[in-house]
Amino acid sequence: MMNSSIFVSSSSPSRWLILARAFQVLIICLTVGLFIINIPLNYEQRTTICETDPCPPNQLSIRSVQALEEVGMSVQDLVVQTIALDILIAAIFTSCAIIIFIRKPNDPFTIFVTIMLVTFGTSTFTGGTRGIAIAYPQLEWLTQTIAFIGSVAILAFFFVFPNGRFTPRWTMVIFIGWFLSQLPRYYFPNLSLILHGDSGIYNLLFVAFFLSGVAAQIYRYIRVSNAVERQQTKWVIYGLTIGMGCYLVLRTLSILIADPMGSGLLLSLGVVVAATFFILLIPISITIAVIRYRLWDINPIINRTLVYGALSALTIALYILAVGIASRYFQRANLIVSFITTGVIAILFEPLRERLQRAVNRLMYGERDDPATVLTRLSRRIDSALAPDSVLQTIVETIAQTLRLPYAAISLSDDAQAPRFTSSPNPPPPELISLPLTYQTQRVGELILAPRAEGESFSTADMNLLNIIAGQAGIATYNLRLTHDLQHSREKLVTAREEERRRLRRDLHDGVGPTLASLSQRIDTAADMVNTNPQASVELLKELKGQVKGSVAEIRRLVYALRPPVLDEFGLISAIREHIAPYTGPNGMQITFDITEPMPPLPAAVEVAAYRIALEAFTNSINHAQANSCHITIKIENNSLLLAISDNGKGLAAENHSGVGLTSMRERAAELGGDFVIENNASGGTSVKARLPIASESQTQ
């Protein structure tokens, strides 16, 4: 099977690495050396005036010389400038190769990258070794081989970067086609004219192969690359599309220049120079992608490029359109029309830039730069959510959609495993950040988010908006918890009510019911015995009287279990006093009271809860605390009943576990929305404190 990597593993990798490094040094030194030797030869050839057509690409025609003289420029000046431009390009490509080699000397892939940069920059693109082939024809094969290496290596790089493998596999077929198309161009130039560098068919093939390189990198980014490789791929795609794309556009525009070798020579040269500078983005972006991809974030660069590239294109198009239309109707006022058009464009420049900036930001980051829109959309979707559980689901879906995030989730504090609310059913990405969801300093959950791409991080603007959303999500999460608590409380109330009804039914059916039924039958028996055996009838009625008293006592017990009758007879304060009275006296417990007088009427539920808590706390002081004094406080403050029972007993143990009594007191307070605290006193003993809210009549209706 054919290996799709340009680097084949070996049993002795050190030997292959040494051979590859030797080939690298040989090619680079040979290419740079030939380029330096070619500089004076290039100067001599370019200063030679071509007198007959067609002229070689490195010589000026007589008409070009005349065009230069009209603008006051000599042939020597132009040649010096063009050679200086070639030296600049070769120096940048070679410098980038040297930097990559120094930073990663033992990486086999960088050997290929450095060879590609040097051969393409100094020979293939600039033609920096072409003069040697003209002066010394016997060395033409060498200069053509170097240029051929640069030509095929540049396309291979975009197919195999960053891991050295052809991905997808069809790129290898394209590379082989490019390789075969370059062979006649460099070694058999007269074999076929359609593959000559100046032919239109060759230019179309070049554009097609260039687009295939871009497509291969995009495919890698979407389907194959990991987080590190995606960051590297962004730099390569940026340099390739902007650098090579702008170069092709400008070179295409240069073809449209009238008389490029005559009157339009300077304009043609200016366009070519501008196009050449765009090519320098390729080695710079490749160098950053190989060694510095983590140091600079490319997203802002892409953002600004899209904004100002679109702005420049729209400005130029608007200017050409306005001047073209105006010149058609006002042929004698071209200067005035141009001046007015320039002013209009200047006025429209800033509003147009702002609109483009918002559009590009929305494309890359969603609605990050417009928090009001995000919050408004979030509010509308929350309002449209009918079920309470759907509110948090709506929040995570809105965050993922408006900010273009691959994953968003909300995890509640009581979630034992995976988050309950997620924007996607797919498993979460490996890189996640968590923002706490709080309500009045209480943590109620966390907002879990994935960056837009692996290896990226959220910007300051992203975090500012996410913190605002997290604040709103914290409130919604707390409300959901309250809803669940309320539902749970209602379920407990219904359960307690039904359990109480079941107990009453059982007690009445199994106790009072059969007793009353037997009383009815025995009364009939006693009535039948009145005439025949009066004495037995009297004895039976006396026995029935005892059963009636027992039934009455049982009914009173059932009623007392529902609500202590003493509360209805004496009220809360007197009922508590009545209960603790047997424990007071000269030899009993010393009990003091601090009570709000007069005590206003209390809701029945509050009275029962306070009575039960007070009796349970007092019983603990008698039976467990071994206390000899107790202070009872019952007050009304802030629409709440405050109940406190404090003793001087032995206090709570260090490892105290809540028993049935403490649990019962705490549950009675919680059922009414109150608070319950039990703690040791500083001077010894235990304090039981409960706060029971008192609902007004309007609130209870």
N, C-alpha and C positions, 0 to 999 in steps of 0.2 A: 504494500500500500504506500502511496506517495505521502511523504511527510509534509504537512502544511506549514512548517516552520522553516525559516531561512537559516536557522541555527540548528544543526543536527548534533544530538548528543553523542559523545564518544567515550570509550573506556579510558582514554587518557586526555581529559579535558585541558590539562595544563599545556600539553604539546600543541593542541589545536589553538589555544588562546595565544600562545607564543607566536605561532605561524600567522594568525590573524592580525596580531599587533605588528608584526614585521611587515605584513602587506599594507597595513594602515599607514605606518610611518613612511613606507616607500611611496605610496600613492600621494600622500599629502605633500611630502617634500618634493616629489617630482612635479606635482601640479603647481605648487607655489613657485618652485624654481623656474619652470617654464613660463609662468605668468610674468615673473620679474624680467626674465630674458626677453620676453616679447614686448615689453613696454617701449624701448627705443625702436624696435622694428615696427611696432604698431604706429608710433609717431611718424616714422618715415613714410609708411604706406598711406596713412590718412592725409598727410600733407601733399601727397602727389595728386595732381588734378587730372581727372579723367576727361579726355577730350572726345571720346567716341562712345556712343550708346551701344549696348547697355553698360552701365558702370557697375563695378563691384560694390557690395554693400558697405565697404569701409572706405570708399573714396567719394569725393565731392565732384559734381559736374561743373562745367563752366557757368551754367545758369545759377547754380547754388553759390558759387563764388561771387557772382555779380549781386545776388540778393544779400550776401553778407556785407559787401562793400557799401550797399545803399544804407545800411544801418550802422556803418562805422566799425565793423568787426572784421578782423582778418581771419584767414584760414587757420593760422597757427593758434590764435586765441581759441577758436572753436575746438580744435583738436586737443589742445591742452585741457580744456574743460571736460570734454568727453572722456579723455583718458583718466582724468582725476575722478570722474564719476565711476568709471570701471574699477579704479583702485579702491574707492570707498566701498563699493559693493563687495569686491573680493575680500577686503579687510574685515568687513562685518561678518560675512559668512565664515571666514577662517577663524576670526576671534570667537565666534559662537562655538565652533568646533573645538577650539582649544579649551574653552571654559568647560564644555561638557566632558572632554577627556580628562581634565584635571580633577573635576568633581567626582567622576565615576570611571576611574581608569581600568577597573577589573570587570566591567560589565560588557559582555560580548555585543550586546545590542548597540551600545554607544560607539563601538568600533564602526559598525555600519553607518550610524548616524553621522559621525564625523567625516567619513569618506564621502558620503552623499553631500554634505554641506560644502565641503571644499571643492569637489569636482564640479558640482552644479553652479556654485557661486563664482568661481574663478575661471571656468572654462565653458560650460554649457550655456549659461545665460549671457555672460558678458562677451563670449568669444575671445577670451583673453589669451588663448594659445593659437589662434588662427594665423597670426602673422608668421609664426615659426614654420608652419606648413607651407606658406608661400615662399619664404626665404630659403627653406631647406626642405625640398619635396621628399627627401628620403626619410624625414621624421614625421611625415603626414600621418602614418598609421598610428604613431604614438599619441599625437595630439587628438586624433579622432577617437582613439580608444578612451582617453580621459573624458572627452566630451560625451561619449556614448555611455560611460559609467554614470556620469551625473544625470543624464537624461532618463535612464531606466531606474536609477536608484531613487529619484525624487518621487516617482509614482509608486514604487514598491514601498517606500516609507509610509505613505498614507494608507496602504493596504495592510501593513503589519504592525503599525504603532498601536499600543505601546508595549505589547508582549512578544513581538517578533513572529507572530503567526498570522497566516492569511485567514482573515475572518471578514465575511463568510467565505466559504470555499470557492464560490464562483469568481472571487477576485483574482485567484491564481490564473484562471483562464484569461481574464482581461489583461493581467500582467504579461502573460506569454504573448498575447496579441500585440501589446505595446512593444515588447522586446523585439518581436519579429519585424514590426513596422519600422523600427529604428535602424535595423541592420543595413538595409539599402541606403538609407539617408546618410549614414556616416561612412560606409565602406564601398557602396556602389551608387554614387550620386547620379550617374547617368542611366541607371537601370530603369527607373520609372520616374517620370516628371510629376506624377500626382502626389508623391511623397516628399517632394522638395519643400523646404521650409517656407517658401514664399507662396505656395499654392493654396487655393481656397479649401481644397479637400483636406489637405494636411491640417489646416487651422480648425476645420470642423472636427477632425479626429482628435486633435489636441483638447478641444473643449469637451468632447464626449468623455475622454479618459479623465480629464480633470473632474468632471461631475461624478464619475464613478468613484474617485477617491473621496469626495465629500460624502457620497452615499454610504461608502464603506465605514467611514468614521461615525456617521449618524447611526448606522445599524449597530455598531459596537456600543455606542453610548446607550441605546435603548434596550438592547437584547443581551449583551454579553458582559460589558464592563462592570467592575466593582466600584466602590466609592472612590478609591484612589485613581483608578483608570478613567473614571468619568471626569474627574477634575482635570486630568491631563488632556483628555480628549477635547474638552471645552477650549483649551488654549490652541490646540492644533486646528480645530474647526474654525476658530476665530481667525487665526493667521491665514489659513488656506482660503476661506471665503472672502475675507476683506482684502487680503493682499493680492491673491491671484485674480479674484473677481474684479476688483477695481483696475488691475493691470489690463485685463482683457477688455474691459469697457473702454478705457482710455485709448488703448491701441486700436480698437474698432473705430473710435471717434477720429483718430488720426488719419484713418483711411478716407474719411469724408472731407478732409482739408483739400481745398483746391490748390493745385500746383505745389505739392509739398516739397519738391526739390528746387523750386524757384521762389516766387513771391511769398509763398506760404511756408518757407523753410523754418523761420524762427518759431512760428506757432506750432509747427509739427514737432520741432525739437523740444519745445516747452511741454507739450503733451507727453512725449516719450520720456522726458526726464521725470515728470510727475508720476507716470506709470511705473517707472523704475523704482522710485522711492517706496511705492506700495509693496513691491516685492520684498523689501527689507523686513516687512512684518513676518514673513515666513520663518527666517532663521531665528528672529527674536522670540517668536511664540514657541517655536520648537525647543529652544534653550530653556525657556521658562517651564514648559511642559515636562522636560526631562529632570530638571534639578530644582526648580523653584515654584512648583505648582501649588504648594501649601502656603507660600509666603504672601502671595497676592490673590485676592478674590477677583475672579474674572467677571462675575455677574455685573458689578457696576460699570465695567468697561464695555461689556456687551450692551448694557442699557444705554449708555451715552452714545455708543456708535449707532445704534438703531435710531435714537432720537435725532441726532445731528445729521446722520446720513439721510434720513427721510426729510428732515427740514431743508437740507441743501438741495435735494432733488426737487422738492415742491417749490422752493424759492426760484430755482433756475427755470423750472417749467412755467411757473407763473410769469416770470419776467419775459421769457421768450414768447409766450402766448400773448401777453399784453402788448409788447412792442410790435409783434407781428400783426396783430389786429389793428393797432393804432396806426402803424405805418401804411397800412393798406388804404386807410381813409384820410390820413393827414400826411401826405408824402413830403411836404415841405417843412414839417415841424418835428423831425426825428429827434433832435436834441431836447426839445421841450417835452416830447412824449417820454423819452428815456428818463428825463429828470423826474417827471411826475410819477412814472412807474416805480422808480427807485424809492421815492418818498412813500408811496403806498405800501410797497413791500416792507420798508423799514417800520411802518406803523403796524403792519400785520405780523411782523416777525415774532415778537414776544407772545402775543396770544396764541399764535400757531405753535410756538415751541411748548407752551404750557399744555396745550391740548395733546400734542404728540407725546410729551412726557407722561401725562396721565394715561394715555392709551398704552404706551410701552410698559409702564409700571403695572397697569391692570393685566397686561398679557403675561408678565413675568411673576408678579407677586400677588395678583388678585386685587382686592379692594383695600390693601394695606394702608395706602395713603389717604383714604377717605373713611376715617373711623365713624363719622356720622352716618354714612350709608350702611356700613356694616351693622352698627347698633340698631338703626331703623329697621333694616331687613330682619335682624334677629328678633326685635320686638314684635314685628308683625307675625313672624312665624310662631313665636311663643304664644301670642294672643289667639292664633288659629288652632293651637293644640288643645284638644278637648280633654284627653286623659292626663292626669298629673304626671304619670310615668313617661309620657311622650314629650314632655318639656325638655328634659335633658337630652333625649335623642335628637330633638330638633336643634338644640344648641350645637352638638358635635357635628351634625350634618351641615349646618350653616357655616361653621368655622372652616370645615374642609372645603366647601364649595367656594366661599368668598375669598379665602386666602390661598386657594389652590394647594392644599396640603394632601398628601397621600393617605394620611391616617390621623384621626382625632378620636379621643375617647375620654369619658369621665368615669372615674372609679370612686365609689362611695367608701366611707371609712369602714363600713361593716361588710364590704365585699371581701370574701375570703380568697377568691381565686381571680379569674380574669375580670376585667372591667365589664360592667353590665351594659353600658351605653357606648357603642362604637359607630364610626362613620362608614366602616367597611367590614364585610364579613370575613375578609382575608386575614391571615395572621399578621400581627404588627411587624413593622420593619425592625431591624436590630438596633438602630439608633433612635432613641426617644428622649424627650425632655418632659419633666413633670413640673407643673405649676400648682401650688397649694390652693385649694378652695376654702375660704374662711368666711365666717359670719360672726362679727363682733369678737374677734380674736379666737374664736372656736373653729378648729379645723374640721371640716365636714366631708372632705374628699380631695381629689386632685384631678387636674386637667392634664391629660397625656397627649403629646403631639409628636409627629414625625416631621423632620425638615423636608423641604420640597424635593431634595435629592440627597442621596447618601454622601456623606462627607461634608455637607454644607452645614451652616449654622444660621440661626435666626439673627437678623439685623436688629439694631436698636429700635427702628420704627416698628418692626414686627413685634418685639417684646413689649413695647409700650401699648400697642393695640391689644395684644394677648392678655396683658395684665388688667386692662379695662374689662375685657370679656370675662376674665376669670373672676373679677369682682361681682359681675352680674350672675355668672354661673354659680358662685358661692351662695348668693341669696336664693336662687332657684333650687339648689341642692338642699339648703336648709328647709325651704318650704316643702320640698318633697319628703324630707324626714319628718317634719311636723304632720304632714298628711298621713304618712304611714303610722306614726305614733297615735294620731287621732283614730285612725281605722282600727289599730290594735286595741286602743282603749275602748272603743265602742264594742269590739268583739268581746273583750273581757267583761264589759257591763252586761251585754246580752247573755254571755255564758253564766255570769254570776246570777243574773235574774232567773234564767232557766233552771240553774242548779237549785236556787232557793225555792222555786215553784215545785221542782221535783221533790225536794225534802219535805215541803209542806204537804204535797199530795201523798207522799209515803207515810208521813206521820199521821195525817188525817185518815188515810185509808187503812193503815195497819193498826193504829192505836185508837183514836177517838171514834172512828166509824164503826168498827165491830162492837165497841163498848156501847154506843148508843143503840145499835141494832139489838144487842142482847137485852138492854134495858127495856126496849119496847116489848120484846117477847115476854120478859119476866113480869112486867107490869100487867100484861094480859093474863098471865098465870095468877098473879095476886088478885086481880079482879074476879077471876073465876072461883077463887078460894074464899071470898068474903062470906058467902052464905054457908058453905059446907064446913069450912075450917077457919074461923076468924082468927084464932091465935096464930096459926101458921101464916096466914096472910099478913098479919102485923109484923111477924119476924122477917118475912121476905121483903116487905117494904122498908124495914130498917136497913136490911142489907143493901137494897137498891139505893137508899140514901147515901151510903158510903161510896158506892160506885159513881153516883152523880158527882159527889165532891171530888173524887179522883179525876173524873173527866174534866171538871171545871179547872182543876189544877193543871192538867195537861194542856188545856186550851190557853191558860195563862202563860205556861212555859213557851208555847209556840209564839204567842204574841210578844213576850219578852225578847225572844230571839230575833224578832223583826225589829223592834225598837224598845229600848229599856223604858218601861212605864214611868220610872222615877223621873225621867226628863220631862215628861208631860205633867207630872204632879208637882215637881219642885223647881224645875229649870236646871240649867247646866251647873251653876255654882253650888246651889243647895244640894244637888244630887252628888257632886263630888264631896262636899262636906259630910253628907250623910254616910257615904261609903267609908271615909277615913275616920269617922268619929270613934268607932270601937278601938282604934289603935292609939288614941290620945289618952291623956290622963297624967296623974302624978308620976306613975312609973312607966308611962308609954313614950312614944316618940314625940319630940317637940316639932310641931308643924306650924309654919307661918304662911300667910297669904299676902299676895300683892295683886289686887283685883280691881278692874275698872268698874266703878259703881256710878250709876246703875248700869247693869249689863243690858244692851239693847237686844231686841229679838234677833235670833240667829237662824239661818237656814237649817232645816232638819238634818241635812247631810253633815254640815259643819258641827252641829251639836253632838251627833252620834260619834263622829271621828274624834273630836276633842275629848269626849267622855271616855271612849275606849282607850285612847292614847294615855290619858291621865291615869286611868286605873291600871293599865299595864305597866307604866313607868313606876307608879307607887308600889305595886306588887313586887317589882324587881328590887326596889329599895328595901322592902321588908324581908323578902325571902333570900336575896342573893348579895346585896351590898352590905348587910349588917350595919345599917346606918341608925343613928339615934336622933337625927334631926333632918327635917326636910322643908324646903321652901318652894311654894307653888305660886307661879305667876301666870295670870290670865288677863290679857289686856287687848284692847282694840287699837290698832295703829295702821295708818295707810290702807284702810279698807281691808285689813286682814286681822285674823284672830291669832295672837301670839301666845303660845303655851310653853311654859318652861317648868320642869320639875328638877330641882337640884338637891342632892343629899351630901352627907359627909362620910359616906361609906368607904369601902376599900378600893373603889374605882374599877375601871376595866382592866382586864389582863392584857399583857403585851401581845399575845397571840389570840386575840378575841375573835370568835367566829359568830356571825349573826345566827341566833336561834329563831324559833317560831315567833316569839314575842317581838323581837326587834324587827324582823321581817314584816310582821303584821302592822306595826306602827308606821314603818316606812311606806308600805303600800297604801295605807289609809291616807297619808299625807299626799302621796303622789297622785292618787285617784282624783283628788280635788285640785290638782295643779299647785300644790304647796311644797314646802321644803321640810326635811327632817334631818336633824343632826344629833348625834350622841358623842360626847367627848368627856375626857377627864378634866376636873377642875384643877386650877393651879394650886389651891390649898388642900386638895384631896377630895375624893368623892367623884360623883358622876353628875353630868348635866344632860338632860334630854330636852331638846328644843324643837318645836314644830311651828311652822307658819302656815295657816290655812286661809286662803283668799275667801272673802265674803262677797258673793255676787249680789249686785243690786237687783231689785225686782224687775226693772226693765231689761236687764241682761238675761234673766232667767226665763223670760217669756219668749 
